[in-house]
């Protein structure tokens, strides 16, 4: 089939990353986010998260991967510098890898977060997972809902490529992406449905709020959703990448998928139907084994090497990657992943080499800052202010 015409101008995109703050001696979490944010003196690109051992960064609007990469490097360096002054380390890990978690006492002193903890107290003891969220600008909610349907079979390979959370409490969980089963305990942490239109999507969000499964639209945690804040599709399935290049890979692939699905929608090509059970099975397999293992092909239900599923993604989105000038960067990082250096694999290698929890988190912190250069004073490393993603 001939590919429908792609976007004439590149779609804008941006990336949000969530990080763990860790004690450099014990390796456990450090409830230092308030101090880190105080040291950053109102920097708009860095914000608090649900728990006081987390912070989140957000890039501005970009049209190319070079801009995404540069800003992510700057933001990681900025946060690490402040964290160093606060006596802790910054870790890009989907789960806190070492030590016990604080539970309710660790919830950020914000009315919304406090209310969330009161509504879902049983989920708080294992809360504090960290993701990479990729926002891609869309022309309308109607087309955005069509994009969500088209993304369903491709969420699993994105999860597998981004898997970066094999440890919890200093123990290997057996999952490449241990964040996925924890995050999926939230009532609305679900794959997007194949909604017929934007009204049906809005009704699903309203129903979740009415049932008490979410406090509001911001608390509806579909793995991919229409952002309640920006005119974007927000893909939330992957762990925060261990390195900036991991995040760049996810950003490039995600935008290319959105571009390709939009082109099909405008050409009247209907999305290939994929049963919910296959989507869920493909996600579980991807989270368990990651990119090196086997996965479930969401289209066929067959057990195949995850690499084969990723190759299918690349074939599908490759023309969009080429048109945007992103293909070389994506293929370069895919080669790294295929050489056995996913986030989960690198974490396990660091753990095997470390002689203590402190040494392990020091290795993770160094990997988190790869490519940023030596952290300097915050005033020397400030990125440009974050802009609303549109």
Buried (B, 14 or more C-beta within 10 A) or exposed (E): EEBBEBBEEBBBBBBBBBBBBBBBEBBBBBBBBBBBBEBBEEBEBBBBBBBBBBBBBBBBBBBBBEBBBBBBBBBBBBBBBBBBBBBBBBBBBBBBBBBEBBBEEBBBEEEEBEEBBEEBEEBBEBBBBBBBBBBBBBEEBEBBBBBBBBBBBBBBBBBBBBBBBBBBEBEBBEBBBBBBBBBBEBBBBBBBBBBEEBEEBBEBBEEBBEEEBBBEBEBBBBBBBBBEEBBBBBBBBBBBBBBBBBBBBBBBBBBBBBBBBBBBBBEEBEBEEBEEEBBBBBBBBBBBBBBBBBBBBBBEEEEBBBBEBBBBBBEBBBBBBBBBEBBEBBBEBBEBBEEEBBBBBBBBEBBEEBEEBBBBBBBBBEBBBBEBEEBEEBEEBBBEEBBEBE
